[in-house]
Amino acid sequence: MIGIVETHLVNHSICIDNYKLYGNNRKLIHTRAKTGSGGVGLLVKEELLTTFNIDIEDESTDGIIWIKFVEKNNDSNKFYVSVVYLPPEFSARSTNAYEFFDTLMSQIYSIPNGCPFYICGDFNIRIGDMKDYIPGVDNLPELIRASELANKSLTTGSIEPKYIPDHSVLCWEFESTVCENTNKQSLNSHDNRSNHIVYNVKNIPDTWMNDENSINLINLCIANIESCNGIQVELDNIYNDFINVIHNEMNDKLDKKIKIMNSVNNKRRRFKKRWWTDELTVKWNQVCLAEKQYLHCTKVNSNTHLRQIYVSKRKEFDKLAQQSKRQYWYSCQEKLVNLNKNDPRQFWRKIGNIGIGNDRQSKIPNEMLRNNHKNFGVENLIVKNDIFCNDLDDYISFDEVYKVAMAAKTGKSPGVDCIQAELCKNYAVIFTLTKLFNICFKFGKVPNMWNKGIITPIPKCSTTDPRDPLSYRGWSCYSSCFTMSSALHFPLEGDSYSGSGKESCHHTYHL
């Protein structure tokens, strides 16, 4: 490939044997101009056309062109090449350098989308004493300054400085993995995907943690817990052994399936709204198709027409959606009116499900009793600020852990230890957790794995910048054992659980 700038082309092309030109000529040319000005292009060897599908990705800005290379046998193997030309500062075609670099920077973030890209061109930048990068910020594995290139190409004193040209050819090379056939492509694409094992915890067999081997391993864990001296490393090792016992039992007795985490096969449909209809599904698919055609169009004339089609399709969908909502809410109101006449008991049940009944409070706050106790007829009321209970300092019993384990919510995502709440509803597991919770209560320490959570970023709004970390709201997922221990409310060293776990828990980001 050869990147060229200042092609000075209008409608013509450059003809070189075994090469094809992908160019972006300047669009605004004076009527009296005999030739064009500026212009960038990329000469691609025709041998690459047999291996890659080559298209112009973006040519909306004068002086910048993006070319996309996609391998024919492997769509995931692709890269981008950009050729850039920035006119000199005081030329007739000079542009605002700050706006030019802002445009280039925004394209760098939006066009490659994580794929490799290469930028070449002429920025009309002179050699100076300032550094070409920001120390401590730019992590450049290999850096060659322009002054070093000039010194290598010339020997001192051989040519006078005024005769040194400011145009030169810089050669660069890169490697790209190319699959020779489709079989190899399928293997490589399968290796690049991360596999995730999902266990079926809805149908736990009766033999769960009941065989002789599992009972012996659980007894060994209990013996290690009882002999623990409260050392953090020792506590972590005990919990890791307990997790290994659970994982081995899961692999032996639970049904499992492997999910390929490629964000395509695992994309689940959202549950439809109650007012959603089949006609809305058809309209929504039409809107998505029109939007896709509009966003991927690079021609100016067709772009305006496609945008009008997209806007009209979107308006039709919005109109039909509002109509379906109104019809649904009207039908709900009619049902409530009919229930009020025919079945008042069912009517009040429906009202309670709406949420009005949940706002009622059965207890009077102490502040109201202190300030307005005469209004409530409790003049001699004595409110105790400090309540002491010796039972809170006792060891945690098996019944307490049993109640917490059986009341734990099912169908929830596991934490870092990959143990769900359904697996803990077993007498052997509950007895082991009782011993472990008592050790944590005695020494005020917990396993380090409990201090780690998996955070899934959730966008706050669809209109904010997706590259801004503040545009996301973090949703944390902790260990099920840690959640059950927090329900017992025993004090921990450093207060490692504060309700939301935002301050002292270490998080693992899941993107």
C-alpha positions as CSV (number, residue, x, y, z in Angstrom):
1,M,0.0,0.0,0.0
2,I,1.1,3.5,-0.8
3,G,-0.4,6.6,0.9
4,I,-0.3,9.8,-1.1
5,V,-1.3,13.4,-0.3
6,E,-1.8,16.5,-2.4
7,T,-3.1,14.5,-5.4
8,H,-4.6,17.6,-7.0
9,L,-7.3,15.5,-8.6
10,V,-10.9,16.5,-9.4
11,N,-12.6,13.6,-11.1
12,H,-9.6,11.7,-12.5
13,S,-7.7,8.8,-11.0
14,I,-4.1,7.7,-10.9
15,C,-3.3,4.7,-13.1
16,I,-0.4,2.6,-11.9
17,D,0.0,-1.1,-12.9
18,N,-1.1,-3.6,-10.3
19,Y,-2.5,-0.9,-8.0
20,K,-5.9,0.5,-7.3
21,L,-6.6,4.0,-6.0
22,Y,-9.0,4.8,-3.1
23,G,-9.1,8.6,-2.9
24,N,-10.8,11.5,-1.3
25,N,-10.6,14.6,-3.6
26,R,-11.4,18.0,-2.3
27,K,-15.1,18.7,-2.9
28,L,-15.2,22.5,-3.1
29,I,-13.2,23.6,-6.2
30,H,-13.2,27.1,-7.7
31,T,-15.0,27.2,-11.1
32,R,-11.9,28.6,-12.8
33,A,-9.5,26.2,-11.3
34,K,-7.9,24.0,-14.0
35,T,-6.7,21.4,-11.5
36,G,-7.8,20.4,-8.0
37,S,-5.9,21.0,-4.8
38,G,-5.1,18.9,-1.8
39,G,-6.6,15.5,-1.9
40,V,-5.5,12.2,-0.2
41,G,-5.5,8.6,-1.4
42,L,-4.3,5.1,-0.8
43,L,-2.8,2.9,-3.6
44,V,-3.5,-0.7,-2.8
45,K,-1.9,-3.6,-4.5
46,E,-4.3,-5.8,-6.5
47,E,-3.0,-8.9,-4.8
48,L,-4.7,-7.7,-1.6
49,L,-8.1,-7.6,-3.3
50,T,-8.1,-11.4,-3.6
51,T,-7.7,-11.7,0.2
52,F,-9.6,-8.7,1.6
53,N,-12.8,-6.8,0.9
54,I,-11.6,-3.2,0.7
55,D,-14.1,-0.3,1.0
56,I,-14.0,3.4,1.9
57,E,-15.3,3.7,5.4
58,D,-15.3,7.5,5.7
59,E,-14.5,10.4,3.4
60,S,-16.7,13.1,4.9
61,T,-13.8,15.5,5.8
62,D,-11.5,17.0,3.3
63,G,-8.0,15.8,3.9
64,I,-8.9,12.6,5.7
65,I,-9.9,9.2,4.3
66,W,-10.5,5.9,6.1
67,I,-10.1,2.6,4.3
68,K,-11.5,-0.7,5.8
69,F,-9.8,-4.0,5.1
70,V,-11.9,-7.1,5.9
71,E,-10.7,-10.6,5.3
72,K,-13.0,-12.6,3.0
73,N,-12.7,-15.9,5.0
74,N,-12.8,-14.3,8.4
75,D,-15.0,-11.2,9.1
76,S,-13.5,-10.7,12.5
77,N,-10.0,-10.1,11.0
78,K,-10.1,-6.5,9.9
79,F,-8.1,-3.3,10.2
80,Y,-8.3,0.3,9.0
81,V,-5.8,2.6,7.2
82,S,-6.2,6.4,7.3
83,V,-4.4,8.9,5.1
84,V,-4.3,12.5,6.4
85,Y,-3.3,15.8,4.9
86,L,-3.3,19.1,6.9
87,P,-2.6,22.2,4.7
88,P,0.1,24.6,5.9
89,E,-1.0,27.4,8.3
90,F,-0.8,30.4,5.9
91,S,-1.8,28.7,2.7
92,A,-4.8,29.6,0.6
93,R,-6.5,26.4,1.7
94,S,-5.5,26.5,5.4
95,T,-8.0,25.1,7.9
96,N,-8.4,25.4,11.7
97,A,-5.8,22.9,13.0
98,Y,-7.6,22.5,16.3
99,E,-10.9,21.6,14.6
100,F,-9.0,19.3,12.2
101,F,-7.4,17.3,15.0
102,D,-10.6,17.2,17.0
103,T,-12.3,15.6,14.0
104,L,-9.5,13.2,13.5
105,M,-9.6,12.3,17.2
106,S,-13.3,11.6,17.2
107,Q,-13.0,9.4,14.1
108,I,-10.2,7.5,15.8
109,Y,-12.6,6.7,18.7
110,S,-15.7,5.9,16.6
111,I,-14.5,4.3,13.3
112,P,-12.0,1.5,14.3
113,N,-14.1,0.4,17.3
114,G,-11.3,-1.6,18.9
115,C,-9.8,-2.9,15.6
116,P,-6.1,-2.1,14.6
117,F,-5.7,1.1,12.6
118,Y,-2.8,2.8,11.0
119,I,-2.5,6.6,10.2
120,C,-0.1,8.1,7.7
121,G,0.1,11.4,5.9
122,D,1.5,14.9,5.9
123,F,0.7,17.1,8.9
124,N,3.0,19.9,7.8
125,I,4.7,19.8,11.1
126,R,8.3,21.2,11.4
127,I,11.1,19.6,13.4
128,G,11.6,21.3,16.8
129,D,13.0,20.7,20.2
130,M,9.7,19.8,21.8
131,K,8.8,16.2,22.5
132,D,6.5,14.4,20.1
133,Y,4.5,12.8,22.9
134,I,3.3,13.3,26.4
135,P,5.7,11.7,28.9
136,G,3.9,9.4,31.4
137,V,0.7,9.4,29.4
138,D,1.5,8.0,25.9
139,N,2.7,4.5,26.2
140,L,4.7,4.0,22.9
141,P,6.5,0.7,22.5
142,E,8.7,2.1,19.7
143,L,9.3,5.8,19.0
144,I,11.3,7.3,16.1
145,R,11.5,11.1,16.0
146,A,11.5,12.9,12.7
147,S,14.9,14.5,13.5
148,E,16.4,11.0,13.8
149,L,15.1,10.1,10.4
150,A,16.6,13.2,8.9
151,N,19.9,12.6,10.5
152,K,20.0,8.9,9.3
153,S,19.2,9.8,5.7
154,L,21.9,12.5,5.4
155,T,25.5,12.7,6.5
156,T,26.6,15.9,8.2
157,G,27.9,18.4,5.6
158,S,27.0,16.5,2.5
159,I,24.1,18.7,1.5
160,E,23.3,22.3,2.4
161,P,20.2,22.7,4.6
162,K,18.5,24.9,2.0
163,Y,18.5,22.1,-0.6
164,I,17.0,19.5,1.7
165,P,13.4,18.8,0.5
166,D,10.5,18.7,3.0
167,H,8.8,15.8,1.2
168,S,10.0,12.3,1.6
169,V,8.7,8.7,1.6
170,L,8.4,6.9,4.9
171,C,8.2,3.1,4.7
172,W,6.3,1.2,7.4
173,E,5.1,-2.4,7.7
174,F,2.7,-4.4,9.9
175,E,1.6,-7.9,10.2
176,S,-2.0,-9.1,9.9
177,T,-3.2,-12.7,10.6
178,V,-4.8,-14.2,7.5
179,C,-6.8,-17.4,7.5
180,E,-6.2,-19.6,4.5
181,N,-9.4,-21.5,4.6
182,T,-12.8,-21.4,6.3
183,N,-12.0,-24.4,8.6
184,K,-9.0,-22.6,10.0
185,Q,-11.2,-19.5,10.3
186,S,-13.8,-21.3,12.3
187,L,-11.2,-22.7,14.7
188,N,-9.6,-19.3,15.3
189,S,-12.9,-17.6,15.8
190,H,-13.8,-20.3,18.3
191,D,-10.6,-19.9,20.2
192,N,-10.9,-16.1,20.4
193,R,-14.3,-16.4,22.2
194,S,-14.5,-16.9,25.9
195,N,-16.5,-19.9,27.1
196,H,-18.7,-19.7,30.2
197,I,-20.1,-22.8,32.0
198,V,-23.7,-22.4,33.2
199,Y,-25.1,-24.9,35.7
200,N,-28.7,-25.9,36.1
201,V,-29.4,-25.2,39.8
202,K,-33.2,-25.5,39.4
203,N,-33.1,-29.3,39.4
204,I,-30.6,-30.2,42.2
205,P,-30.5,-34.0,42.7
206,D,-31.3,-35.7,46.1
207,T,-27.7,-37.0,46.2
208,W,-26.3,-33.4,46.4
209,M,-23.5,-33.4,49.1
210,N,-24.7,-36.8,50.4
211,D,-22.1,-39.3,49.1
212,E,-19.3,-40.5,51.3
213,N,-16.5,-38.6,49.5
214,S,-18.3,-35.2,49.8
215,I,-19.1,-35.8,53.4
216,N,-15.4,-36.6,54.2
217,L,-14.3,-33.5,52.4
218,I,-16.8,-31.4,54.3
219,N,-15.7,-32.9,57.6
220,L,-12.2,-32.0,56.7
221,C,-13.2,-28.4,56.0
222,I,-15.1,-28.2,59.4
223,A,-12.0,-29.6,61.2
224,N,-9.8,-26.9,59.6
225,I,-12.3,-24.2,60.5
226,E,-12.4,-25.3,64.1
227,S,-8.6,-25.3,64.3
228,C,-8.3,-21.9,62.7
229,N,-6.4,-19.2,64.6
230,G,-7.8,-16.2,62.9
231,I,-4.9,-15.6,60.5
232,Q,-6.1,-14.1,57.2
233,V,-4.1,-16.4,54.9
234,E,-5.4,-19.4,56.8
235,L,-9.0,-18.2,56.6
236,D,-8.6,-17.7,52.8
237,N,-7.2,-21.2,52.3
238,I,-10.1,-22.7,54.3
239,Y,-12.7,-20.9,52.2
240,N,-10.9,-21.9,48.9
241,D,-11.0,-25.5,50.0
242,F,-14.7,-25.2,50.7
243,I,-15.3,-23.7,47.3
244,N,-13.3,-26.5,45.6
245,V,-15.5,-29.0,47.3
246,I,-18.7,-27.3,46.0
247,H,-17.3,-26.9,42.5
248,N,-16.3,-30.6,42.3
249,E,-19.8,-31.5,43.4
250,M,-21.3,-29.2,40.8
251,N,-19.3,-30.7,38.0
252,D,-20.2,-34.3,39.0
253,K,-24.0,-33.9,39.8
254,L,-25.4,-30.9,38.0
255,D,-26.4,-30.5,34.4
256,K,-24.3,-27.8,32.6
257,K,-24.0,-26.1,29.3
258,I,-21.3,-24.0,27.7
259,K,-22.1,-20.5,26.6
260,I,-19.9,-18.8,24.0
261,M,-19.5,-15.2,25.2
262,N,-19.5,-13.4,21.9
263,S,-22.4,-11.0,22.6
264,V,-24.4,-12.5,19.6
265,N,-25.5,-16.0,20.6
266,N,-26.3,-14.9,24.2
267,K,-28.3,-11.8,23.4
268,R,-31.7,-12.3,25.0
269,R,-34.9,-10.7,24.0
270,R,-36.5,-8.4,26.5
271,F,-39.9,-9.3,27.8
272,K,-42.5,-7.5,25.8
273,K,-44.5,-4.7,27.3
274,R,-48.1,-5.5,28.1
275,W,-49.2,-3.1,25.5
276,W,-46.9,-4.4,22.8
277,T,-48.4,-5.9,19.7
278,D,-47.2,-7.8,16.6
279,E,-47.8,-4.7,14.5
280,L,-45.4,-2.8,16.7
281,T,-42.8,-5.5,16.2
282,V,-43.1,-5.1,12.4
283,K,-42.9,-1.3,12.7
284,W,-39.9,-1.5,15.0
285,N,-38.0,-3.7,12.6
286,Q,-38.7,-1.3,9.8
287,V,-37.3,1.6,11.9
288,C,-34.1,-0.4,12.7
289,L,-33.6,-1.2,9.1
290,A,-34.1,2.4,8.0
291,E,-31.8,3.6,10.7
292,K,-29.1,1.1,9.6
293,Q,-29.3,2.2,6.0
294,Y,-29.1,5.8,6.9
295,L,-26.1,5.5,9.2
296,H,-24.1,3.3,6.8
297,C,-24.7,5.5,3.8
298,T,-21.7,7.5,2.6
299,K,-23.2,9.2,-0.4
300,V,-24.5,12.8,0.3
301,N,-27.4,12.7,-2.1
302,S,-28.7,9.4,-0.9
303,N,-28.1,10.3,2.8
304,T,-30.7,13.0,2.8
305,H,-33.4,10.8,1.3
306,L,-32.6,7.9,3.6
307,R,-32.8,10.2,6.6
308,Q,-36.3,11.4,5.6
309,I,-37.4,7.7,5.3
310,Y,-35.9,7.0,8.7
311,V,-37.7,9.9,10.3
312,S,-41.0,9.0,8.8
313,K,-40.7,5.4,9.9
314,R,-39.9,6.5,13.4
315,K,-42.9,8.8,13.6
316,E,-45.2,6.0,12.5
317,F,-43.8,3.8,15.2
318,D,-44.1,6.4,17.9
319,K,-47.7,7.2,16.9
320,L,-48.7,3.5,16.9
321,A,-46.9,3.0,20.3
322,Q,-48.7,5.8,22.0
323,Q,-52.0,4.5,20.5
324,S,-51.3,1.0,21.9
325,K,-50.5,2.5,25.3
326,R,-53.6,4.5,25.5
327,Q,-55.8,1.5,24.5
328,Y,-54.1,-0.7,27.1
329,W,-54.5,1.8,30.0
330,Y,-58.1,2.4,29.0
331,S,-58.8,-1.4,29.1
332,C,-57.2,-1.6,32.5
333,Q,-59.4,1.2,33.8
334,E,-62.5,-0.5,32.4
335,K,-61.5,-3.8,34.2
336,L,-61.1,-1.9,37.5
337,V,-64.5,-0.3,37.1
338,N,-66.1,-3.7,36.4
339,L,-64.4,-5.3,39.4
340,N,-65.6,-2.5,41.7
341,K,-69.1,-3.2,40.7
342,N,-69.0,-7.0,40.6
343,D,-66.2,-8.2,42.9
344,P,-65.0,-5.5,45.4
345,R,-62.6,-7.9,47.1
346,Q,-60.7,-8.5,43.9
347,F,-60.8,-4.8,43.1
348,W,-59.0,-4.0,46.4
349,R,-56.4,-6.7,45.6
350,K,-55.7,-5.0,42.3
351,I,-55.3,-1.7,44.0
352,G,-52.9,-3.2,46.5
353,N,-50.8,-4.6,43.7
354,I,-50.5,-1.2,42.2
355,G,-48.5,0.0,45.2
356,I,-50.8,2.3,47.1
357,G,-51.2,-0.2,50.0
358,N,-47.4,-0.5,50.4
359,D,-47.1,3.1,51.4
360,R,-49.1,2.7,54.6
361,Q,-47.0,2.6,57.8
362,S,-48.1,0.4,60.7
363,K,-45.8,2.1,63.3
364,I,-45.6,5.7,64.4
365,P,-42.1,7.2,64.3
366,N,-40.4,8.0,67.6
367,E,-39.9,11.6,66.5
368,M,-43.6,12.1,66.3
369,L,-44.2,10.6,69.7
370,R,-41.6,12.8,71.3
371,N,-42.8,16.0,69.7
372,N,-46.6,15.5,69.7
373,H,-47.1,12.9,72.3
374,K,-50.2,14.6,73.7
375,N,-52.0,14.3,70.4
376,F,-51.6,10.5,70.5
377,G,-52.6,10.1,74.1
378,V,-49.3,8.7,75.3
379,E,-48.2,11.4,77.8
380,N,-46.3,9.0,80.1
381,L,-44.4,7.3,77.2
382,I,-40.7,6.6,77.9
383,V,-38.5,6.1,74.9
384,K,-35.2,4.2,75.5
385,N,-32.3,5.4,73.4
386,D,-29.9,2.6,74.3
387,I,-31.0,-1.0,74.2
388,F,-28.7,-3.8,75.5
389,C,-29.2,-7.4,74.6
390,N,-26.8,-10.1,75.8
391,D,-28.1,-12.5,73.2
392,L,-26.5,-10.5,70.4
393,D,-23.0,-11.5,71.7
394,D,-23.7,-15.2,71.6
395,Y,-22.4,-17.5,68.9
396,I,-24.4,-17.9,65.7
397,S,-26.6,-21.0,65.9
398,F,-27.4,-23.5,63.2
399,D,-31.1,-22.4,63.2
400,E,-30.2,-18.8,62.4
401,V,-28.0,-19.7,59.4
402,Y,-30.7,-22.2,58.3
403,K,-33.4,-19.5,58.3
404,V,-31.2,-17.1,56.3
405,A,-30.1,-19.8,53.8
406,M,-33.7,-20.9,53.2
407,A,-34.9,-17.4,52.8
408,A,-32.2,-16.4,50.3
409,K,-33.4,-15.4,46.9
410,T,-33.1,-17.9,44.1
411,G,-32.3,-17.4,40.5
412,K,-29.7,-14.7,41.2
413,S,-26.3,-14.4,39.6
414,P,-23.3,-15.8,41.5
415,G,-20.4,-13.8,42.7
416,V,-16.7,-14.3,42.3
417,D,-16.8,-17.7,43.9
418,C,-19.5,-18.9,41.3
419,I,-21.7,-20.4,44.1
420,Q,-25.4,-19.6,43.9
421,A,-27.8,-19.5,46.8
422,E,-29.6,-22.7,45.7
423,L,-26.5,-24.7,46.4
424,C,-26.3,-23.6,50.0
425,K,-29.7,-24.9,50.9
426,N,-28.2,-28.2,52.2
427,Y,-27.7,-29.3,55.8
428,A,-24.0,-30.1,55.2
429,V,-23.3,-26.8,53.6
430,I,-25.3,-24.9,56.2
431,F,-23.4,-26.6,59.0
432,T,-20.1,-25.7,57.4
433,L,-21.2,-22.1,56.9
434,T,-22.3,-21.9,60.6
435,K,-18.8,-22.8,61.6
436,L,-17.3,-20.4,59.2
437,F,-19.5,-17.5,60.3
438,N,-18.6,-18.1,63.9
439,I,-14.9,-17.9,63.1
440,C,-15.5,-14.6,61.3
441,F,-17.6,-13.4,64.3
442,K,-14.9,-14.4,66.7
443,F,-11.9,-12.9,65.0
444,G,-13.6,-10.1,63.1
445,K,-12.2,-11.1,59.8
446,V,-13.7,-12.5,56.6
447,P,-12.2,-14.2,53.5
448,N,-10.8,-11.8,51.0
449,M,-13.0,-13.2,48.3
450,W,-16.0,-11.7,50.1
451,N,-14.5,-8.3,49.6
452,K,-14.6,-8.6,45.8
453,G,-17.6,-8.0,43.6
454,I,-18.4,-8.1,39.9
455,I,-19.6,-4.7,38.6
456,T,-21.7,-4.5,35.5
457,P,-21.9,-0.9,34.1
458,I,-25.4,0.2,33.2
459,P,-25.9,3.3,31.0
460,K,-27.7,6.1,32.8
461,C,-29.0,7.6,29.6
462,S,-28.9,6.8,25.9
463,T,-27.9,10.4,24.9
464,T,-24.7,10.6,27.1
465,D,-21.2,10.0,25.8
466,P,-20.5,6.2,26.0
467,R,-16.8,6.9,26.5
468,D,-17.4,8.8,29.7
469,P,-17.2,6.6,32.8
470,L,-19.6,8.9,34.7
471,S,-22.3,8.0,32.1
472,Y,-22.7,4.5,33.7
473,R,-24.2,3.3,37.0
474,G,-22.4,0.3,38.5
475,W,-24.4,-2.7,39.6
476,S,-22.5,-5.0,42.0
477,C,-22.8,-8.7,42.4
478,Y,-21.3,-10.2,45.6
479,S,-20.8,-13.8,46.9
480,S,-24.0,-15.5,48.1
481,C,-22.2,-16.6,51.3
482,F,-21.2,-13.0,51.9
483,T,-24.8,-11.9,51.4
484,M,-26.0,-14.5,53.9
485,S,-23.4,-13.5,56.5
486,S,-24.4,-9.8,56.2
487,A,-28.0,-10.8,57.0
488,L,-26.7,-12.0,60.4
489,H,-25.3,-8.5,61.1
490,F,-22.2,-9.4,63.0
491,P,-19.3,-6.9,63.2
492,L,-16.3,-7.2,60.9
493,E,-12.9,-5.7,61.0
494,G,-12.8,-2.5,59.1
495,D,-16.5,-2.6,58.5
496,S,-16.0,-4.4,55.2
497,Y,-19.8,-4.4,54.6
498,S,-21.6,-1.2,54.7
499,G,-24.9,-2.1,53.0
500,S,-23.9,-1.2,49.4
501,G,-20.3,-2.2,49.5
502,K,-19.1,1.0,47.7
503,E,-16.3,2.1,50.0
504,S,-14.2,-0.9,51.1
505,C,-15.1,-3.8,48.7
506,H,-12.8,-4.4,45.8
507,H,-14.7,-4.7,42.5
508,T,-14.0,-6.7,39.3
509,Y,-15.3,-4.8,36.3
510,H,-17.4,-6.9,33.9
511,L,-17.8,-5.3,30.5
